[in-house]
């Protein structure tokens, strides 16, 4: 619609992440286990850490948005909050609010508004025509008497009052909400006092299941971009999202002069300038892939044939080992993926199984994986190590052991 092409309107909804101090009254429900590649070493869950957790689980969590230990989301369902501020307004507003010490984030997802509307997201309702009445018997939930607002719409309610005596005004946030209506709970279904253990169990909006396309990612700094692309590529390789799910990654430090992107046409140009092109990662020729796979085979066969094994080299327990190659953008990994020789684990490890070689000897799998990893690292200039699971044949098993602990590598997502 022509009337919608204005500097104060947007085709996207923005969901931003803020730093969360878990020792404060505004802590969030965050499971202790967010997978072993997400390392929480601080009481403060910073916004980049939280956004990458969401990205790696291809899901934005639905919450009750507690403030002063009370939910601000009314009704029986948790929700996800968005703002429909244009990009320029978000850049300006977030910068100014941070300068005033307000807790607002500069890491965010931009999701096409038509897609979210189709999934049920709606603008919030600021205030009611009558005085608010809550059903006191519904605690800890906050339920508005249904003669004032139907139960299905209560997630949209936001308090609003302007006047000389008091003012409650959140209209500057231009908020939309999406309500989770599934069966998963923040708590175990049989015991309301038992919190779920993992992020997978928590309710939210799954990018893959919802089949949303064209999502953008906002980050603060240029060095954040490579981390985000690493995460997106991992999810695509694992088949959890489509390669069209995410469209662009914009470092906000590149657009601090927000006036430059007030023009809607300029916003479109800027998004195009920062589009993700995953095509190069899938463009390796079959001929080159075959050549690399032949080199890998030669390295493995040479190592398996030349080793004078000692008893001390034998594995110390039942389980399985793989060669782990963390550099998912490398030509080596792309060639192995094309030949269907790589397994991408749920935590994003790219694993090569060498146990199907005829000269492979049982009982020495971890030893050979270590040797092959060194050979691949030397030949192809990549990070390569071993990954072993004890007591299981599954790469998702626990306990596991590995020789790669470079926390600066994009595989790891750590609190600051």
HELIX and SHEET records of a PDB file:
HELIX    1   1 UNK A    2  UNK A    4  5                                   3    
HELIX    2   2 UNK A   47  UNK A   56  1                                  10    
HELIX    3   3 UNK A   87  UNK A   99  1                                  13    
HELIX    4   4 UNK A  113  UNK A  118  1                                   6    
HELIX    5   5 UNK A  136  UNK A  138  5                                   3    
HELIX    6   6 UNK A  151  UNK A  156  5                                   6    
HELIX    7   7 UNK A  171  UNK A  173  5                                   3    
HELIX    8   8 UNK A  199  UNK A  201  5                                   3    
HELIX    9   9 UNK A  207  UNK A  210  1                                   4    
HELIX   10  10 UNK A  223  UNK A  237  1                                  15    
HELIX   11  11 UNK A  252  UNK A  255  5                                   4    
HELIX   12  12 UNK A  258  UNK A  261  5                                   4    
HELIX   13  13 UNK A  264  UNK A  273  1                                  10    
HELIX   14  14 UNK A  279  UNK A  282  5                                   4    
HELIX   15  15 UNK A  286  UNK A  306  1                                  21    
HELIX   16  16 UNK A  311  UNK A  313  5                                   3    
HELIX   17  17 UNK A  331  UNK A  338  1                                   8    
HELIX   18  18 UNK A  365  UNK A  380  1                                  16    
SHEET    1   A 4 UNK A  12  UNK A  17  0                                        
SHEET    2   A 4 UNK A 107  UNK A 112 -1                                        
SHEET    3   A 4 UNK A 215  UNK A 219 -1                                        
SHEET    4   A 4 UNK A 246  UNK A 251  1                                        
SHEET    1   B 2 UNK A  20  UNK A  21  0                                        
SHEET    2   B 2 UNK A  44  UNK A  45 -1                                        
SHEET    1   C 2 UNK A  38  UNK A  39  0                                        
SHEET    2   C 2 UNK A 413  UNK A 414  1                                        
SHEET    1   D 2 UNK A  59  UNK A  61  0                                        
SHEET    2   D 2 UNK A 204  UNK A 206 -1                                        
SHEET    1   E 2 UNK A  66  UNK A  67  0                                        
SHEET    2   E 2 UNK A  70  UNK A  71 -1                                        
SHEET    1   F 3 UNK A  79  UNK A  83  0                                        
SHEET    2   F 3 UNK A 175  UNK A 179 -1                                        
SHEET    3   F 3 UNK A 122  UNK A 123 -1                                        
SHEET    1   G 2 UNK A 125  UNK A 126  0                                        
SHEET    2   G 2 UNK A 157  UNK A 158  1                                        
SHEET    1   H 2 UNK A 187  UNK A 188  0                                        
SHEET    2   H 2 UNK A 191  UNK A 195 -1                                        
SHEET    1   I 5 UNK A 342  UNK A 344  0                                        
SHEET    2   I 5 UNK A 350  UNK A 352 -1                                        
SHEET    3   I 5 UNK A 319  UNK A 324 -1                                        
SHEET    4   I 5 UNK A 385  UNK A 390 -1                                        
SHEET    5   I 5 UNK A 400  UNK A 402 -1                                        
END                                                                             
